[in-house]
Amino acid sequence: MVLKKLAFGVASSLLVTVVACGGADPSISDFNKSRGPGSGGSGDGNDDGSSGTIGGNGAKPENNDLAACATQSATAEARPVYLVFMFDKSGSMVKNGSPKWASATAASKAFFESQDSKGISASLSYFPDDVQSCNSGDYSTPEVPLTALPSTSFGQNLDNQDPNGGTPTKAALQGAITYAQQVGAGQGKDGKVAVVLVTDGVPEGCGDNSIGNISALAAGVAATIPTYVIGVGDQLTNLNDIAAGGGTKSALIVSVNNPAQIQADFTKAINQIKASALTCDYKIPAAPAGETFDRSKVNVQHTPTGGTAGTLTYNQSCAGGTGWQYDDANNPTRILLCNASCDGVKAKSGKVDILFGCATQTGPVK
């Protein structure tokens, strides 16, 4: 079997290979008609994939049979990640000789400059600004605009900062969200955009600067722009409310009881955010010349590093958290792994293969 190679970029630590063969893409009505008895489908194109095979006769080919269907291949591109950092540079970060600022910035530099951060772009802003503004518009333009990582621009900018003043968290978060929305509507429209709020504690100054208002602000955009929170210090109880509002459950806390541990804990927090933000969301490449994409003949396999391939089965509702789904069952453009399967793929690394040409397998993950 001769495989023709097509070039696409890879935007995450996972290698994603797409293998395709021809087949006319049925109309929606034909697609539904093909799901007869034993198919496990309801005929509406939105089955949860609990049993049977989409567009087939209920047979579930083994991995070797899937490989035999492949006549062409391409490397697919995972959705890129865009992180909008809003960094607290209030006076309390250095008060009484506190190591919080030095340790947090050192860990941030390491992240921004690491080769492991390829596939991520980031921006960097600070609060408060030089005039201690409570106006969110003053925080909507980052000092380091969206930049592909790794980059030394962030470290150079961090070195030029002079922490002082209060903590206008709500205005700063609103500015970060405004910029994140601009990214999402422009360069990041095909990726995942998130805000990373780094702060050492309780908001100070500005009339509406309460934890409740800040949490509500984060909740208002959480469906499309999650907010991650890194708390550095010992007055951090309410930061969990901001993270919960932002859809990321709880804040990542960096203790300052042991100064030598601050940088290690901060690094760990950033790496957790990076792992969470990296998506299991793969764009379906255009079909090769002369071929047509057939959404009823798609299968997904994961091969862990040093392991053997296992098939992730179609599960459009992601019931139970395993398997994969289309972004749109009738007019798909992307393949998304369900949460539990995504977590497993990230934990075991390796590669994900998207195979085209055999009737889609559904049911329990193999």
C-alpha positions in Angstrom: 0.0 0.0 0.0 1.4 3.3 -1.1 0.7 6.3 1.2 0.7 9.8 -0.2 1.9 12.4 2.2 0.4 15.9 2.6 2.1 18.5 4.8 0.3 20.2 7.7 1.6 21.7 10.9 1.5 20.2 14.4 0.5 22.6 17.2 0.8 20.4 20.3 3.0 17.9 21.9 0.9 15.1 20.4 1.5 13.9 16.9 -1.7 13.6 15.1 -1.9 11.6 11.8 -4.9 11.6 9.6 -5.3 8.7 7.2 -7.9 8.9 4.5 -9.4 7.0 1.6 -12.1 8.0 -0.8 -15.9 7.7 -0.7 -18.7 10.0 -1.6 -20.1 12.1 1.3 -23.7 11.1 1.6 -26.4 13.7 2.0 -27.9 14.1 5.5 -31.0 12.0 4.4 -28.8 9.3 2.9 -26.6 9.3 6.0 -29.6 8.8 8.2 -31.1 6.1 6.0 -27.9 4.1 6.1 -28.3 3.6 9.8 -30.6 0.6 9.8 -31.3 -2.0 12.4 -28.2 -2.9 14.5 -26.6 0.4 13.8 -27.3 1.7 17.2 -28.5 5.0 15.8 -31.7 6.9 16.1 -31.6 8.1 12.6 -31.2 11.7 13.6 -27.5 12.0 13.0 -26.9 12.8 16.7 -26.5 9.4 18.2 -24.3 9.1 21.3 -22.4 6.2 19.8 -23.3 3.7 22.5 -23.5 0.8 20.2 -23.4 -0.2 16.5 -21.6 1.5 13.6 -22.4 4.8 11.9 -23.2 4.2 8.2 -22.4 0.5 8.4 -23.9 -2.9 9.2 -22.9 -3.1 12.9 -19.6 -4.7 12.3 -16.7 -3.4 14.3 -13.4 -3.9 12.4 -10.3 -4.5 14.4 -7.3 -2.1 14.3 -5.6 -4.1 11.5 -8.7 -3.8 9.4 -8.8 -0.1 10.0 -5.2 0.2 8.8 -6.0 -1.7 5.7 -8.6 0.9 4.7 -6.0 3.6 4.6 -4.8 4.8 1.2 -3.7 8.3 1.9 -2.5 10.2 5.0 -1.8 13.7 6.3 -0.7 15.2 9.6 -3.6 17.2 11.1 -3.2 20.3 13.1 -4.5 20.5 16.7 -6.2 23.8 17.7 -3.6 26.4 18.9 -3.8 27.8 22.4 -3.7 31.5 23.3 -3.1 32.5 26.9 -3.7 36.1 28.0 -1.7 36.7 31.2 -2.7 39.5 33.7 0.0 39.8 36.3 -0.3 41.4 39.7 2.5 43.9 40.3 1.1 45.5 43.4 3.4 46.7 46.2 2.5 43.7 48.3 4.4 41.4 45.9 7.7 42.9 47.3 6.5 44.3 50.7 9.0 43.7 53.5 11.4 41.9 51.2 8.8 39.3 50.0 10.2 36.9 47.4 6.9 36.5 45.7 7.6 38.8 42.8 11.2 37.5 42.1 10.1 33.9 42.3 6.9 34.3 40.3 8.7 36.2 37.5 11.5 33.7 37.3 9.1 30.8 36.9 7.1 32.8 34.3 10.3 33.5 32.3 11.1 29.8 32.3 7.6 29.0 30.9 7.7 31.8 28.2 11.2 30.7 27.0 10.8 26.9 27.2 10.8 24.8 24.0 8.0 22.8 25.7 5.7 25.8 25.2 5.6 25.5 21.4 2.1 25.5 20.1 1.1 28.2 22.6 0.9 32.0 22.1 0.7 34.4 25.0 0.4 38.0 25.9 1.4 39.8 29.1 -0.3 42.7 31.0 0.1 44.1 34.5 -2.0 45.6 37.2 -2.1 48.2 38.6 -0.8 50.5 35.9 1.4 53.5 36.7 -1.6 55.8 37.6 -3.4 53.1 39.6 -6.3 53.2 37.2 -9.8 51.7 37.9 -10.7 52.0 34.2 -10.8 48.6 32.5 -9.9 50.2 29.2 -6.4 51.0 30.6 -5.8 47.3 31.0 -7.0 46.0 27.6 -3.8 46.6 25.7 -1.0 44.3 26.8 2.6 45.4 27.2 3.7 42.2 25.4 1.2 41.6 22.6 0.2 38.1 21.5 3.5 36.3 20.7 4.3 32.7 19.8 6.3 30.8 22.4 9.1 30.3 23.1 10.1 34.0 23.3 12.5 36.1 25.3 10.3 39.2 25.0 8.3 38.4 28.2 11.4 38.1 30.4 12.8 41.3 29.2 9.5 43.1 29.9 9.2 41.5 33.4 12.7 42.7 34.3 11.6 46.3 33.6 8.6 46.3 36.0 8.6 48.1 39.4 5.9 46.6 41.7 3.9 49.1 43.7 0.4 50.3 44.4 -3.0 48.6 45.0 -4.9 45.7 43.4 -7.6 46.8 41.0 -8.4 43.2 40.1 -11.9 43.7 38.5 -10.7 46.4 36.1 -7.6 44.4 35.2 -9.6 41.2 34.6 -12.2 43.1 32.5 -9.3 44.5 30.4 -7.8 41.0 30.0 -11.2 39.6 28.9 -11.6 42.5 26.4 -8.3 41.7 24.9 -9.0 37.9 24.9 -12.2 38.5 23.1 -10.3 40.5 20.4 -7.9 37.6 20.1 -10.8 35.1 19.8 -12.4 37.1 17.1 -9.2 37.5 15.1 -6.0 35.5 15.3 -7.4 33.0 17.8 -10.7 32.3 16.1 -9.7 28.7 15.3 -8.0 28.1 18.7 -8.6 28.1 22.4 -8.3 31.5 24.3 -8.0 31.7 28.1 -7.1 34.3 30.7 -4.4 33.6 33.3 -4.8 35.8 36.4 -1.7 35.9 38.7 -2.3 37.7 42.0 -1.1 37.7 45.6 -4.4 38.3 47.3 -7.3 40.5 48.2 -8.5 43.2 45.7 -7.8 46.7 46.9 -9.2 50.1 45.7 -11.9 50.9 43.1 -15.6 50.9 44.1 -16.8 47.7 42.6 -13.7 45.6 43.2 -15.3 42.8 45.2 -14.6 39.1 44.9 -18.3 38.6 44.0 -18.2 41.1 41.2 -14.9 39.7 39.9 -16.3 36.1 40.0 -19.4 37.2 38.1 -17.3 38.9 35.5 -15.3 35.7 34.9 -18.5 33.6 34.8 -20.0 35.9 32.1 -17.5 34.6 29.5 -16.4 31.3 31.0 -18.2 29.3 28.2 -15.8 30.7 25.6 -12.9 32.2 27.6 -12.0 30.4 30.8 -10.1 32.2 33.6 -7.3 30.4 35.4 -6.1 31.8 38.7 -2.6 31.5 40.2 -2.6 32.7 43.8 0.8 33.7 45.4 0.7 34.3 49.1 -1.4 33.6 52.2 -4.6 35.7 51.7 -6.0 33.6 48.9 -9.2 32.0 50.3 -11.6 33.9 47.9 -9.5 33.3 44.8 -11.3 29.9 44.4 -14.5 31.9 43.7 -12.9 33.7 40.8 -11.6 30.4 39.3 -15.0 28.7 39.8 -16.7 31.6 38.1 -14.1 31.4 35.3 -14.9 27.7 34.7 -11.6 26.3 36.0 -12.9 24.9 39.4 -10.3 26.3 41.8 -7.3 28.5 42.1 -3.8 27.1 41.9 -2.2 28.2 45.1 1.6 29.0 45.6 2.5 29.1 49.2 5.1 31.5 50.5 5.9 29.8 53.7 9.0 28.3 52.1 10.6 30.9 49.8 12.7 28.2 48.1 9.5 26.4 47.1 7.7 29.4 45.5 9.3 29.1 42.1 8.8 25.3 42.0 5.2 25.6 43.0 4.6 28.5 40.5 6.2 26.4 37.7 3.9 23.5 38.6 0.9 25.8 38.5 1.7 27.1 35.0 2.4 23.6 33.7 -1.1 22.5 35.0 -2.7 25.4 33.1 -0.7 24.5 30.0 -1.8 20.9 30.1 -5.4 21.9 30.7 -5.4 24.5 28.0 -3.9 22.2 25.3 -6.8 20.9 23.4 -7.9 17.5 22.1 -9.5 19.2 19.2 -8.3 18.4 15.7 -9.2 20.2 12.5 -10.2 17.8 9.7 -7.8 18.4 6.8 -9.2 19.0 3.4 -9.6 15.8 1.4 -6.9 15.1 -1.2 -7.5 16.0 -4.8 -10.2 13.9 -6.3 -11.5 12.6 -2.9 -14.5 13.6 -0.8 -14.8 13.5 3.0 -17.2 10.9 4.2 -18.2 11.6 7.8 -19.7 8.1 8.3 -16.3 6.5 7.7 -14.0 8.0 10.3 -12.2 6.3 13.2 -9.8 7.6 15.9 -6.9 5.7 17.4 -4.5 6.6 20.2 -1.0 5.0 20.4 0.7 5.8 23.7 4.4 6.3 23.7 5.9 2.8 23.7 2.4 1.2 23.5 0.0 -0.2 21.0 -2.9 1.5 19.3 -6.3 1.5 20.8 -9.5 2.7 19.1 -11.5 5.6 20.6 -15.1 5.1 19.6 -17.6 7.6 18.3 -19.8 9.1 21.1 -21.4 12.3 19.9 -23.0 13.2 23.3 -19.7 12.3 25.2 -21.9 10.4 27.7 -19.6 8.8 30.2 -16.7 11.1 29.1 -15.0 8.6 26.8 -14.6 8.4 23.0 -14.9 11.3 20.5 -17.4 13.6 18.9 -17.7 15.9 15.9 -18.1 19.7 16.5 -21.2 19.4 14.4 -22.6 15.9 13.7 -24.1 16.9 10.3 -21.5 19.3 9.0 -18.2 18.4 10.9 -15.1 20.4 10.6 -13.3 19.2 13.7 -12.9 16.1 15.8 -13.0 16.5 19.6 -12.0 13.9 22.2 -14.4 13.6 25.1 -13.0 14.8 28.5 -11.9 11.4 30.0 -10.3 10.2 26.8 -8.6 13.6 26.3 -7.1 13.4 29.8 -5.9 9.8 29.1 -4.3 10.9 25.8 -2.5 13.8 27.5 -1.3 11.6 30.4 0.1 8.9 28.1 1.3 11.2 25.3 2.1 9.4 22.0 0.1 10.0 18.9 -3.5 10.2 17.8 -4.5 8.8 14.4 -7.6 9.8 12.6 -8.5 7.1 10.1 -10.8 7.6 7.1 -12.4 4.9 5.0 -13.9 2.3 7.3 -17.4 2.5 8.9 -17.1 4.4 12.2 -16.8 2.3 15.3 -19.1 3.1 18.2 -19.5 1.6 21.7 -17.1 1.1 24.6 -13.6 2.4 24.1 -11.2 -0.5 23.2 
